[in-house]
Amino acid sequence: MESLRVMAMRQVAGRLWPEHLPMAAAELLAEGRDSPALRELAGWSGGERSAELVQLWYQVLDELGVERLELAEAERWALRDAAARLVSGEIVSLPDLVGEVTGLDIDNAEEGPELRFSLAVREGCCQWCVEDLIAVGEPELLAAWETKVRVAAAALVAEER
């Protein structure tokens, strides 16, 4: 289960869709969190209008004392989270990694390991380009890029310790 702060960051970064907010609320209730809006959201189906789901989610955050996040902060978190998941082995495929990072604004990355990781991943262009590279069979090019990405991810994760 994910913490409330992680869920809040995922939602702002576009990694937690509005239709999944009721299930996230139910998970939070199961963790022992509680508020009137949280109980209400957990009872919704996810088929409600996105704006209504997000509005109730923000009410949950307010009631539980979680400050609303800026998009830049949430995107930086998502970038660092992707690096940590790659290093831990949770993300194993380069197309999946590129899919995780695609859409995050590179201008939000800080100089240093965060920016190097973002730029290294983006050399893969997009998830489909990486899949094409794998299918075409450019093993040296693919191996060099994968090494660069993994080294950059490890440096980013090590920086946080």
DSSP file with accessible surface (Angstrom, degrees, kcal/mol):
  #  RESIDUE AA STRUCTURE BP1 BP2  ACC     N-H-->O    O-->H-N    N-H-->O    O-->H-N    TCO  KAPPA ALPHA  PHI   PSI    X-CA   Y-CA   Z-CA
    1    1 A M              0   0  158      0, 0.0     2,-0.3     0, 0.0    23,-0.0   0.000 360.0 360.0 360.0 148.5    0.0    0.0    0.0
    2    2 A E        -     0   0   64      1,-0.1     2,-0.0    22,-0.1     0, 0.0  -0.684 360.0-111.3 -98.8 151.3    1.1    3.5   -0.7
    3    3 A S     >  -     0   0   53     -2,-0.3     4,-2.6     1,-0.1     5,-0.2  -0.318  29.5-110.2 -74.0 162.5    1.2    6.4    1.7
    4    4 A L  H  > S+     0   0    0      1,-0.2     4,-2.7     2,-0.2     5,-0.2   0.906 118.8  52.4 -59.7 -43.1   -1.1    9.3    1.4
    5    5 A R  H  > S+     0   0   90      2,-0.2     4,-2.4     1,-0.2    -1,-0.2   0.916 109.7  48.6 -62.8 -41.2    1.8   11.6    0.4
    6    6 A V  H  > S+     0   0   38      2,-0.2     4,-2.9     1,-0.2    -1,-0.2   0.934 111.9  49.3 -63.8 -43.5    2.9    9.2   -2.4
    7    7 A M  H  X S+     0   0    1     -4,-2.6     4,-2.4     1,-0.2    -2,-0.2   0.910 110.0  51.6 -61.8 -40.9   -0.7    9.0   -3.6
    8    8 A A  H  X S+     0   0    1     -4,-2.7     4,-2.1     2,-0.2    -1,-0.2   0.919 112.0  46.1 -62.7 -42.2   -1.0   12.8   -3.6
    9    9 A M  H  X S+     0   0   19     -4,-2.4     4,-2.5     1,-0.2     6,-0.2   0.918 111.5  51.3 -67.1 -42.7    2.2   13.1   -5.6
   10   10 A R  H  <>S+     0   0   62     -4,-2.9     5,-3.3     2,-0.2     6,-1.1   0.897 109.9  50.8 -61.1 -38.8    1.1   10.4   -8.1
   11   11 A Q  H ><5S+     0   0   22     -4,-2.4     3,-1.3     4,-0.3     5,-0.2   0.948 112.2  44.9 -66.0 -45.5   -2.2   12.1   -8.6
   12   12 A V  H 3<5S+     0   0   29     -4,-2.1    -2,-0.2     1,-0.3    -1,-0.2   0.900 111.8  52.9 -66.3 -37.6   -0.7   15.5   -9.3
   13   13 A A  T 3<5S-     0   0    7     -4,-2.5    -1,-0.3    -5,-0.2    -2,-0.2   0.475 119.4-110.0 -78.5   1.4    2.0   14.0  -11.6
   14   14 A G  T < 5S+     0   0   33     -3,-1.3    -3,-0.2    -4,-0.3    -2,-0.1   0.703  90.9 113.0  79.9  19.6   -0.8   12.3  -13.6
   15   15 A R      < +     0   0   56     -5,-3.3     2,-0.5    -6,-0.2    -4,-0.3   0.445  69.3  56.1-103.3  -3.2    0.2    8.8  -12.4
   16   16 A L  S    S-     0   0   12     -6,-1.1    -1,-0.2    -5,-0.2    -2,-0.2  -0.935  84.3-144.9-130.0 104.5   -3.0    8.2  -10.4
   17   17 A W    >   -     0   0  147     -2,-0.5     3,-2.1    -3,-0.1     4,-0.5  -0.377  20.2-115.7 -72.4 150.5   -6.1    8.6  -12.6
   18   18 A P  G >  S+     0   0   23      0, 0.0     3,-1.7     0, 0.0    -1,-0.1   0.869 114.5  59.5 -53.5 -38.9   -9.3   10.1  -11.2
   19   19 A E  G 3  S+     0   0   87      1,-0.3     4,-0.3     2,-0.2    29,-0.1   0.682 103.7  52.8 -67.7 -13.9  -11.2    6.8  -11.7
   20   20 A H  G <> S+     0   0   96     -3,-2.1     4,-2.1     1,-0.1    -1,-0.3   0.493  83.1  90.7 -96.1  -3.7   -8.7    5.1   -9.4
   21   21 A L  H <> S+     0   0    0     -3,-1.7     4,-2.7    -4,-0.5     5,-0.2   0.876  80.8  56.3 -63.6 -37.9   -9.2    7.6   -6.5
   22   22 A P  H  > S+     0   0    8      0, 0.0     4,-2.3     0, 0.0    -1,-0.2   0.927 109.4  46.6 -60.8 -38.8  -12.0    5.7   -4.8
   23   23 A M  H  > S+     0   0  123     -4,-0.3     4,-2.4     2,-0.2    -2,-0.2   0.907 111.2  52.0 -68.3 -38.3   -9.7    2.6   -4.6
   24   24 A A  H  X S+     0   0    5     -4,-2.1     4,-2.2     1,-0.2    -1,-0.2   0.916 109.4  50.5 -61.6 -40.9   -6.9    4.7   -3.3
   25   25 A A  H  X S+     0   0    0     -4,-2.7     4,-2.3     1,-0.2    -2,-0.2   0.912 108.5  51.4 -63.3 -41.8   -9.3    6.1   -0.6
   26   26 A A  H  X S+     0   0   38     -4,-2.3     4,-2.3     1,-0.2    -1,-0.2   0.907 108.9  51.4 -62.6 -39.8  -10.3    2.5    0.3
   27   27 A E  H  X S+     0   0   61     -4,-2.4     4,-1.6     1,-0.2    -1,-0.2   0.906 108.8  51.1 -62.4 -41.3   -6.6    1.6    0.7
   28   28 A L  H  <>S+     0   0    0     -4,-2.2     5,-2.4     2,-0.2     4,-0.4   0.894 108.8  50.7 -64.7 -39.3   -6.1    4.6    3.0
   29   29 A L  H ><5S+     0   0   57     -4,-2.3     3,-1.4     1,-0.2    -1,-0.2   0.924 108.5  52.4 -61.7 -41.8   -9.0    3.6    5.1
   30   30 A A  H 3<5S+     0   0   77     -4,-2.3    -1,-0.2     1,-0.3    -2,-0.2   0.810 105.3  55.8 -64.4 -29.1   -7.5    0.1    5.4
   31   31 A E  T 3<5S-     0   0   77     -4,-1.6    -1,-0.3    -5,-0.1    -2,-0.2   0.560 127.7 -99.9 -76.7 -12.4   -4.3    1.7    6.5
   32   32 A G  T < 5S+     0   0   64     -3,-1.4    -3,-0.2    -4,-0.4     2,-0.1   0.446  77.9 136.4 107.0   0.7   -6.1    3.5    9.3
   33   33 A R      < -     0   0   96     -5,-2.4    -1,-0.4    -6,-0.2     2,-0.3  -0.509  30.3-177.5 -74.4 153.8   -6.6    6.9    7.9
   34   34 A D        +     0   0   90     -2,-0.1     3,-0.1    29,-0.1    -5,-0.0  -0.982  19.6 137.4-158.1 139.2  -10.0    8.5    8.3
   35   35 A S     >  -     0   0    8     -2,-0.3     4,-2.4     1,-0.1     5,-0.2  -0.908  56.8-105.2-166.2 159.5  -12.0   11.6    7.4
   36   36 A P  H  > S+     0   0   80      0, 0.0     4,-2.3     0, 0.0     5,-0.2   0.929 121.3  46.6 -58.1 -44.3  -15.5   12.2    6.2
   37   37 A A  H  > S+     0   0    1      1,-0.2     4,-3.0     2,-0.2     5,-0.2   0.876 110.2  54.1 -67.2 -35.3  -14.4   12.9    2.7
   38   38 A L  H  > S+     0   0    0      2,-0.2     4,-2.4     1,-0.2    -1,-0.2   0.936 109.6  47.0 -64.0 -44.3  -12.2    9.9    2.6
   39   39 A R  H  X S+     0   0  122     -4,-2.4     4,-1.0     2,-0.2    -2,-0.2   0.913 113.7  49.0 -63.2 -40.8  -15.1    7.6    3.6
   40   40 A E  H >< S+     0   0   96     -4,-2.3     3,-0.8    -5,-0.2     4,-0.4   0.945 111.9  47.4 -64.0 -47.6  -17.3    9.2    1.0
   41   41 A L  H >< S+     0   0    0     -4,-3.0     3,-1.6     1,-0.3    -2,-0.2   0.895 106.5  58.1 -62.8 -38.1  -14.7    8.9   -1.8
   42   42 A A  H 3< S+     0   0   27     -4,-2.4    -1,-0.3     1,-0.3    -2,-0.2   0.791 104.0  54.3 -63.2 -24.0  -14.0    5.2   -0.8
   43   43 A G  T << S+     0   0   66     -4,-1.0    -1,-0.3    -3,-0.8    -2,-0.2   0.545  89.1  97.8 -87.3  -7.1  -17.7    4.6   -1.4
   44   44 A W  S <  S-     0   0   63     -3,-1.6    -3,-0.0    -4,-0.4     0, 0.0  -0.412  72.1-134.9 -80.0 160.9  -17.7    6.0   -5.0
   45   45 A S        -     0   0   96     -2,-0.1    -1,-0.1   -23,-0.1   -22,-0.1   0.698  34.0-117.8 -88.4 -22.5  -17.4    3.7   -8.0
   46   46 A G  S    S+     0   0   10     -5,-0.1   -25,-0.1     3,-0.1     7,-0.1   0.299  95.6  98.4  95.4  -8.2  -14.8    5.7  -10.0
   47   47 A G        +     0   0   69      2,-0.0     3,-0.1   -28,-0.0   -28,-0.1   0.467  57.2 105.4 -90.0  -0.8  -17.4    6.1  -12.8
   48   48 A E  S    S-     0   0   54      1,-0.2     5,-0.0   -30,-0.1    -4,-0.0  -0.204  90.5 -69.5 -71.2 169.0  -18.3    9.6  -11.6
   49   49 A R     >  -     0   0  165      1,-0.1     4,-2.1     4,-0.1     3,-0.4  -0.334  43.1-125.0 -60.9 139.9  -17.1   12.7  -13.5
   50   50 A S  H  > S+     0   0   63      1,-0.2     4,-2.8     2,-0.2     5,-0.3   0.878 109.5  55.8 -54.2 -42.9  -13.3   13.2  -13.1
   51   51 A A  H  > S+     0   0   61      1,-0.2     4,-2.4     2,-0.2    -1,-0.2   0.891 108.0  48.4 -61.3 -38.6  -13.7   16.7  -11.8
   52   52 A E  H  > S+     0   0   74     -3,-0.4     4,-2.3     2,-0.2    -1,-0.2   0.908 112.0  48.9 -67.5 -41.9  -16.0   15.5   -9.0
   53   53 A L  H  X S+     0   0    1     -4,-2.1     4,-2.3     2,-0.2    -2,-0.2   0.936 114.0  45.5 -62.8 -45.3  -13.5   12.8   -8.1
   54   54 A V  H  X S+     0   0   30     -4,-2.8     4,-2.7     2,-0.2     5,-0.2   0.910 110.9  53.3 -66.9 -40.3  -10.6   15.2   -8.0
   55   55 A Q  H  X S+     0   0  139     -4,-2.4     4,-1.7    -5,-0.3    -1,-0.2   0.931 111.7  45.0 -61.2 -43.1  -12.5   17.8   -6.1
   56   56 A L  H  X S+     0   0    8     -4,-2.3     4,-2.3     2,-0.2    -1,-0.2   0.893 110.1  55.6 -68.3 -36.9  -13.4   15.2   -3.4
   57   57 A W  H  X S+     0   0    0     -4,-2.3     4,-2.4     2,-0.2    -2,-0.2   0.927 106.7  50.0 -58.8 -44.9   -9.8   14.0   -3.4
   58   58 A Y  H  X S+     0   0   63     -4,-2.7     4,-2.4     1,-0.2    -1,-0.2   0.869 108.1  53.3 -64.1 -33.1   -8.6   17.5   -2.7
   59   59 A Q  H  X S+     0   0   84     -4,-1.7     4,-2.8    -5,-0.2    -1,-0.2   0.910 107.2  52.2 -66.0 -39.4  -11.1   17.7    0.2
   60   60 A V  H  X S+     0   0    0     -4,-2.3     4,-2.2     2,-0.2    -2,-0.2   0.944 109.5  48.8 -58.7 -49.3   -9.6   14.4    1.5
   61   61 A L  H  <>S+     0   0    3     -4,-2.4     5,-2.8     1,-0.2     4,-0.4   0.916 112.0  49.0 -59.0 -43.3   -6.1   16.0    1.4
   62   62 A D  H ><5S+     0   0   91     -4,-2.4     3,-1.2     1,-0.2    -1,-0.2   0.934 111.8  48.2 -61.7 -46.3   -7.3   19.1    3.2
   63   63 A E  H 3<5S+     0   0   74     -4,-2.8    -1,-0.2     1,-0.3    -2,-0.2   0.822 113.9  46.8 -65.3 -31.0   -9.1   17.1    5.9
   64   64 A L  T 3<5S-     0   0   37     -4,-2.2    -1,-0.3    -5,-0.2    -2,-0.2   0.384 115.8-113.9 -94.3   4.4   -6.0   14.9    6.5
   65   65 A G  T < 5 +     0   0   69     -3,-1.2     2,-0.6    -4,-0.4    -3,-0.2   0.760  64.6 145.2  75.4  26.4   -3.7   17.9    6.6
   66   66 A V      < -     0   0   22     -5,-2.8    -1,-0.2    -6,-0.2    -2,-0.1  -0.871  47.0-129.4 -99.5 121.9   -1.7   17.1    3.4
   67   67 A E        -     0   0  138     -2,-0.6     2,-0.2     1,-0.1    -5,-0.0  -0.376  27.9-104.4 -69.4 147.1   -0.7   20.3    1.6
   68   68 A R        -     0   0  121      1,-0.1     2,-0.3    -2,-0.1    -1,-0.1  -0.512  39.1-130.6 -72.9 138.9   -1.5   20.4   -2.1
   69   69 A L        -     0   0   18     -2,-0.2     2,-0.2   -61,-0.1    -1,-0.1  -0.618   8.4-121.2 -95.0 150.7    1.5   19.9   -4.3
   70   70 A E     >  -     0   0  143     -2,-0.3     4,-2.2     1,-0.1     5,-0.2  -0.583  26.8-118.1 -82.2 152.1    2.8   21.9   -7.2
   71   71 A L  H  > S+     0   0   90      1,-0.2     4,-2.8    -2,-0.2     5,-0.3   0.903 113.0  55.3 -58.4 -43.1    3.1   20.1  -10.5
   72   72 A A  H  > S+     0   0   39      1,-0.2     4,-2.2     2,-0.2    -1,-0.2   0.924 109.1  46.9 -59.3 -44.0    6.9   20.7  -10.7
   73   73 A E  H  > S+     0   0   69      1,-0.2     4,-2.2     2,-0.2    -1,-0.2   0.924 113.4  48.6 -64.0 -42.8    7.4   19.0   -7.3
   74   74 A A  H  X S+     0   0    0     -4,-2.2     4,-2.4     1,-0.2    -2,-0.2   0.895 111.0  49.9 -67.2 -37.5    5.2   16.1   -8.2
   75   75 A E  H  X S+     0   0   19     -4,-2.8     4,-2.2     2,-0.2    -1,-0.2   0.895 109.7  50.6 -69.3 -38.2    7.0   15.6  -11.5
   76   76 A R  H  X S+     0   0   60     -4,-2.2     4,-2.4    -5,-0.3    -2,-0.2   0.917 110.9  49.8 -64.0 -40.9   10.4   15.7   -9.8
   77   77 A W  H  X S+     0   0   48     -4,-2.2     4,-3.0     1,-0.2    -2,-0.2   0.933 109.4  51.3 -60.6 -45.0    9.2   13.1   -7.3
   78   78 A A  H  X S+     0   0    5     -4,-2.4     4,-2.3     2,-0.2    -2,-0.2   0.889 109.9  50.0 -62.2 -38.1    7.9   10.9  -10.2
   79   79 A L  H  X S+     0   0    7     -4,-2.2     4,-2.0     2,-0.2    -1,-0.2   0.949 113.8  44.3 -64.2 -47.7   11.3   11.1  -11.9
   80   80 A R  H  X S+     0   0   38     -4,-2.4     4,-2.4     1,-0.2    -2,-0.2   0.881 112.0  53.8 -65.7 -36.6   13.1   10.1   -8.7
   81   81 A D  H  X S+     0   0   42     -4,-3.0     4,-2.5     2,-0.2    -1,-0.2   0.916 107.1  50.9 -64.2 -42.1   10.6    7.4   -8.0
   82   82 A A  H  X S+     0   0    1     -4,-2.3     4,-2.0     2,-0.2    -2,-0.2   0.915 110.5  49.7 -62.3 -41.5   11.2    5.9  -11.5
   83   83 A A  H  X S+     0   0    0     -4,-2.0     4,-2.6     1,-0.2    -2,-0.2   0.935 111.6  48.3 -62.6 -44.8   15.0    5.9  -10.9
   84   84 A A  H  X S+     0   0   33     -4,-2.4     4,-2.4     1,-0.2     6,-0.2   0.895 111.3  49.9 -64.5 -39.1   14.5    4.1   -7.5
   85   85 A R  H  X>S+     0   0   42     -4,-2.5     6,-2.0     2,-0.2     5,-1.3   0.844 110.5  50.4 -70.4 -30.8   12.2    1.5   -9.0
   86   86 A L  H ><5S+     0   0    2     -4,-2.0     3,-0.8     4,-0.2    -2,-0.2   0.949 112.3  46.6 -68.3 -47.1   14.7    0.8  -11.8
   87   87 A V  H 3<5S+     0   0   68     -4,-2.6    -2,-0.2     1,-0.2    -1,-0.2   0.894 112.4  50.2 -62.7 -39.1   17.6    0.4   -9.3
   88   88 A S  H 3<5S-     0   0   85     -4,-2.4    -1,-0.2    -5,-0.2    -2,-0.2   0.641 115.1-115.1 -75.6 -13.3   15.4   -1.8   -7.1
   89   89 A G  T <<5S+     0   0   39     -3,-0.8    -3,-0.2    -4,-0.7    -4,-0.1   0.435  85.4 117.9  93.0  -0.4   14.4   -4.0  -10.0
   90   90 A E  S   <S+     0   0  133     -5,-1.3     2,-0.6    -6,-0.2    -4,-0.2   0.898  79.0  46.4 -65.4 -40.3   10.7   -3.2   -9.8
   91   91 A I        +     0   0    9     -6,-2.0    -2,-0.3    -9,-0.2    -1,-0.2  -0.928  68.5 162.4 -99.2 121.2   11.0   -1.7  -13.3
   92   92 A V        +     0   0  101     -2,-0.6     2,-0.4     1,-0.1    -1,-0.1   0.695  49.4  71.2-111.1 -25.8   13.0   -4.1  -15.5
   93   93 A S     >  -     0   0   35      1,-0.1     4,-2.0     2,-0.0     5,-0.1  -0.770  67.1-142.8-101.8 137.9   12.2   -3.1  -19.1
   94   94 A L  H  > S+     0   0    9     -2,-0.4     4,-2.8     1,-0.2     5,-0.3   0.890 103.5  56.1 -62.6 -39.9   13.6    0.0  -20.7
   95   95 A P  H  > S+     0   0   10      0, 0.0     4,-2.4     0, 0.0    -1,-0.2   0.918 108.0  49.2 -58.6 -38.2   10.3    0.6  -22.6
   96   96 A D  H  > S+     0   0   83      2,-0.2     4,-1.9     1,-0.2    -2,-0.2   0.911 111.1  49.6 -65.6 -41.0    8.5    0.6  -19.3
   97   97 A L  H  X S+     0   0    0     -4,-2.0     4,-1.8     2,-0.2     5,-0.2   0.946 111.2  48.2 -62.4 -47.0   11.0    3.0  -17.8
   98   98 A V  H  X S+     0   0    2     -4,-2.8     4,-2.7     1,-0.2    -2,-0.2   0.912 109.7  53.7 -61.3 -39.4   10.6    5.4  -20.8
   99   99 A G  H  < S+     0   0   27     -4,-2.4    -1,-0.2    -5,-0.3    -2,-0.2   0.876 107.9  50.8 -61.7 -35.9    6.9    5.1  -20.5
  100  100 A E  H  < S+     0   0   59     -4,-1.9    -1,-0.2     1,-0.2    -2,-0.2   0.852 117.4  38.0 -67.5 -37.0    7.1    6.1  -16.8
  101  101 A V  H >< S+     0   0    1     -4,-1.8     3,-2.2    -5,-0.1    -2,-0.2   0.762  90.2 104.5 -91.1 -25.8    9.2    9.2  -17.6
  102  102 A T  T 3< S+     0   0   65     -4,-2.7     3,-0.1     1,-0.3    24,-0.1  -0.302  83.5  27.1 -58.2 134.0    7.6   10.3  -20.8
  103  103 A G  T 3  S+     0   0   63      1,-0.4     2,-0.3     0, 0.0    -1,-0.3   0.201  88.3 121.6  97.7 -15.9    5.4   13.3  -20.3
  104  104 A L  S <  S-     0   0   10     -3,-2.2     2,-0.7     1,-0.1    -1,-0.4  -0.637  72.3-112.1 -78.8 140.2    7.3   14.6  -17.3
  105  105 A D    >   -     0   0   74     -2,-0.3     3,-2.0     1,-0.2     4,-0.3  -0.597  19.7-156.8 -78.1 113.9    8.6   18.1  -17.9
  106  106 A I  G >  S+     0   0   44     -2,-0.7     3,-1.5     1,-0.3    -1,-0.2   0.771  89.3  70.9 -62.4 -25.0   12.4   18.0  -18.1
  107  107 A D  G 3  S+     0   0  136      1,-0.3    -1,-0.3    -3,-0.0    -2,-0.1   0.713  91.3  60.5 -65.6 -17.4   12.5   21.7  -17.2
  108  108 A N  G <  S+     0   0   39     -3,-2.0    -1,-0.3     2,-0.1    -2,-0.2   0.629  82.1 102.8 -83.6 -14.2   11.5   20.7  -13.7
  109  109 A A  S <  S-     0   0   17     -3,-1.5     2,-0.2    -4,-0.3     3,-0.1  -0.480  72.6-126.4 -72.1 138.8   14.5   18.5  -13.2
  110  110 A E      > -     0   0  101     -2,-0.2     5,-1.3     1,-0.1    -1,-0.1  -0.509  33.5 -91.4 -80.2 153.4   17.3   19.9  -11.0
  111  111 A E  T   5S+     0   0  161     -2,-0.2     3,-0.4     3,-0.2    -1,-0.1  -0.212  94.3  32.5 -56.5 152.7   20.8   20.2  -12.3
  112  112 A G  T  >5S-     0   0   18      1,-0.2     4,-2.6     2,-0.1     3,-0.3  -0.742 123.1  -5.2 100.8-146.4   23.0   17.2  -11.4
  113  113 A P  H  >5S+     0   0   18      0, 0.0     4,-2.5     0, 0.0    43,-0.2   0.833 130.4  56.2 -58.1 -35.3   22.0   13.6  -11.1
  114  114 A E  H  >5S+     0   0    1     -3,-0.4     4,-2.2     2,-0.2    -3,-0.2   0.944 112.3  41.0 -63.5 -46.4   18.3   14.3  -11.6
  115  115 A L  H  ><S+     0   0   32     -5,-1.3     4,-2.9    -3,-0.3     5,-0.3   0.911 113.6  53.6 -69.4 -40.6   18.8   16.1  -14.9
  116  116 A R  H  X S+     0   0  146     -4,-2.6     4,-2.4     1,-0.2    -2,-0.2   0.915 110.6  47.1 -61.7 -41.1   21.4   13.5  -16.1
  117  117 A F  H  X S+     0   0    0     -4,-2.5     4,-2.6    35,-0.3     5,-0.2   0.949 112.6  49.0 -64.2 -47.0   18.9   10.7  -15.4
  118  118 A S  H  X S+     0   0    2     -4,-2.2     4,-2.2    -5,-0.2    -2,-0.2   0.928 114.1  45.5 -58.8 -46.1   16.1   12.5  -17.2
  119  119 A L  H  X S+     0   0   86     -4,-2.9     4,-0.9     2,-0.2    -1,-0.2   0.900 111.6  52.5 -66.3 -39.9   18.3   13.3  -20.3
  120  120 A A  H >< S+     0   0    2     -4,-2.4     3,-0.8    -5,-0.3     4,-0.3   0.935 111.4  46.1 -62.7 -45.0   19.6    9.7  -20.4
  121  121 A V  H >< S+     0   0    1     -4,-2.6     3,-2.1     1,-0.2    -1,-0.2   0.928 107.8  57.5 -63.3 -41.7   16.2    8.2  -20.4
  122  122 A R  H >< S+     0   0   69     -4,-2.2     3,-2.1     1,-0.3    -1,-0.2   0.671  85.9  77.8 -68.5 -14.7   14.9   10.6  -23.0
  123  123 A E  T << S+     0   0  105     -4,-0.9    -1,-0.3    -3,-0.8    -2,-0.2   0.761  86.1  64.0 -61.2 -22.8   17.6    9.5  -25.4
  124  124 A G  T <  S-     0   0   10     -3,-2.1     2,-1.9    -4,-0.3    -1,-0.3   0.461  96.0-152.4 -78.2  -1.4   15.3    6.5  -25.9
  125  125 A C    <   -     0   0   84     -3,-2.1     2,-0.3     4,-0.1    -1,-0.2  -0.431  57.7 -15.8  68.2 -79.8   12.8    9.0  -27.3
  126  126 A C  S  > S-     0   0   30     -2,-1.9     4,-2.0    -3,-0.1     5,-0.2  -0.938  73.0 -92.9-148.9 170.6    9.6    7.2  -26.4
  127  127 A Q  H  > S+     0   0   51     -2,-0.3     4,-2.1     1,-0.2     5,-0.1   0.883 123.6  49.2 -55.6 -40.8    8.4    3.8  -25.4
  128  128 A W  H  > S+     0   0  158      1,-0.2     4,-2.4     2,-0.2    -1,-0.2   0.870 106.8  54.7 -73.6 -34.9    7.7    2.7  -29.0
  129  129 A C  H  > S+     0   0   52      2,-0.2     4,-2.4     1,-0.2    -1,-0.2   0.907 109.5  48.3 -63.1 -41.0   11.1    3.8  -30.2
  130  130 A V  H  X S+     0   0    2     -4,-2.0     4,-2.4    -6,-0.3    -2,-0.2   0.929 110.6  50.3 -65.8 -43.2   12.8    1.7  -27.6
  131  131 A E  H  X S+     0   0   79     -4,-2.1     4,-2.5    -5,-0.2    -2,-0.2   0.908 111.3  49.5 -61.4 -39.1   10.6   -1.3  -28.5
  132  132 A D  H  X S+     0   0  102     -4,-2.4     4,-2.8     2,-0.2     5,-0.2   0.911 109.0  52.2 -64.3 -41.9   11.6   -0.7  -32.2
  133  133 A L  H  X>S+     0   0   43     -4,-2.4     4,-1.4     2,-0.2     5,-1.2   0.908 111.6  46.7 -61.6 -40.2   15.3   -0.6  -31.2
  134  134 A I  H  <5S+     0   0   82     -4,-2.4    -2,-0.2     1,-0.2    -1,-0.2   0.936 113.9  48.1 -66.2 -43.8   14.9   -3.9  -29.4
  135  135 A A  H  <5S+     0   0   83     -4,-2.5    -2,-0.2     1,-0.2    -1,-0.2   0.879 109.0  52.6 -66.8 -37.7   13.1   -5.4  -32.3
  136  136 A V  H  <5S-     0   0  104     -4,-2.8    -1,-0.2    -5,-0.1    -2,-0.2   0.809 110.1-125.2 -70.4 -28.7   15.6   -4.3  -34.9
  137  137 A G  T  <5 +     0   0   45     -4,-1.4    -3,-0.2    -5,-0.2     3,-0.2   0.966  50.1 158.3  84.8  57.9   18.4   -5.8  -32.9
  138  138 A E     >< +     0   0   87     -5,-1.2     4,-2.8     1,-0.2     5,-0.3  -0.678  11.7 169.0-104.9  72.6   20.9   -3.1  -32.3
  139  139 A P  H  > S+     0   0   77      0, 0.0     4,-2.7     0, 0.0     5,-0.2   0.860  70.4  48.1 -62.4 -38.3   22.5   -4.8  -29.2
  140  140 A E  H  > S+     0   0  142      2,-0.2     4,-2.3     1,-0.2     5,-0.2   0.936 115.5  44.3 -67.8 -44.7   25.6   -2.6  -28.8
  141  141 A L  H  > S+     0   0  102      2,-0.2     4,-2.2     1,-0.2     5,-0.2   0.933 116.4  47.0 -63.6 -44.2   23.6    0.6  -29.1
  142  142 A L  H  X S+     0   0   31     -4,-2.8     4,-2.8     1,-0.2     5,-0.2   0.922 112.2  49.5 -64.9 -43.9   20.9   -0.7  -26.8
  143  143 A A  H  X S+     0   0   50     -4,-2.7     4,-2.4    -5,-0.3    -1,-0.2   0.900 110.8  49.9 -64.6 -40.6   23.4   -2.0  -24.2
  144  144 A A  H  X S+     0   0   64     -4,-2.3     4,-2.2     2,-0.2    -1,-0.2   0.922 113.6  45.6 -64.7 -42.7   25.3    1.3  -24.2
  145  145 A W  H  X S+     0   0   17     -4,-2.2     4,-2.5     2,-0.2     5,-0.2   0.933 111.9  51.1 -66.8 -43.6   22.1    3.3  -23.6
  146  146 A E  H  X S+     0   0   61     -4,-2.8     4,-2.8     1,-0.2     5,-0.2   0.920 110.2  50.0 -61.0 -41.4   20.9    0.9  -20.9
  147  147 A T  H  X S+     0   0   85     -4,-2.4     4,-2.7    -5,-0.2     5,-0.3   0.934 110.2  50.2 -61.5 -45.0   24.2    1.2  -19.1
  148  148 A K  H  X S+     0   0  103     -4,-2.2     4,-2.3     1,-0.2    -2,-0.2   0.921 112.8  46.6 -59.8 -43.9   24.0    5.0  -19.2
  149  149 A V  H  X S+     0   0    0     -4,-2.5     4,-2.6     2,-0.2    -2,-0.2   0.936 113.3  47.9 -65.7 -45.7   20.5    5.0  -17.9
  150  150 A R  H  X S+     0   0   85     -4,-2.8     4,-2.5     2,-0.2    -2,-0.2   0.894 112.2  49.2 -65.8 -37.5   21.2    2.6  -15.1
  151  151 A V  H  X S+     0   0   96     -4,-2.7     4,-2.3    -5,-0.2    -1,-0.2   0.929 112.7  47.8 -66.5 -42.9   24.4    4.5  -14.0
  152  152 A A  H  X S+     0   0   13     -4,-2.3     4,-2.1    -5,-0.3   -35,-0.3   0.901 112.2  49.8 -64.7 -39.4   22.4    7.7  -14.0
  153  153 A A  H  X S+     0   0    0     -4,-2.6     4,-2.7     2,-0.2     5,-0.2   0.931 110.3  49.9 -64.7 -44.1   19.6    6.1  -12.0
  154  154 A A  H  X S+     0   0   47     -4,-2.5     4,-2.7     1,-0.2    -2,-0.2   0.907 110.3  50.5 -62.4 -39.8   22.0    4.7   -9.4
  155  155 A A  H  X S+     0   0   43     -4,-2.3     4,-1.8     2,-0.2    -1,-0.2   0.903 111.3  48.6 -64.7 -40.0   23.7    8.1   -9.0
  156  156 A L  H  X S+     0   0    0     -4,-2.1     4,-1.0   -43,-0.2    -2,-0.2   0.932 113.3  46.0 -66.0 -44.2   20.3    9.8   -8.5
  157  157 A V  H >< S+     0   0   17     -4,-2.7     3,-0.7     1,-0.2     4,-0.5   0.915 111.4  52.4 -65.6 -41.3   19.2    7.2   -5.9
  158  158 A A  H >< S+     0   0   53     -4,-2.7     3,-1.1     1,-0.2    -1,-0.2   0.851 101.9  61.3 -63.9 -32.6   22.6    7.4   -4.1
  159  159 A E  H 3< S+     0   0   94     -4,-1.8    -1,-0.2     1,-0.2    -2,-0.2   0.830  98.4  57.6 -62.6 -31.9   22.2   11.2   -3.9
  160  160 A E  T <<        0   0   99     -4,-1.0    -1,-0.2    -3,-0.7    -2,-0.2   0.660 360.0 360.0 -76.0 -15.6   19.0   10.8   -1.8
  161  161 A R    <         0   0  226     -3,-1.1    -3,-0.0    -4,-0.5    -4,-0.0  -0.218 360.0 360.0 -77.6 360.0   20.7    8.8    0.9
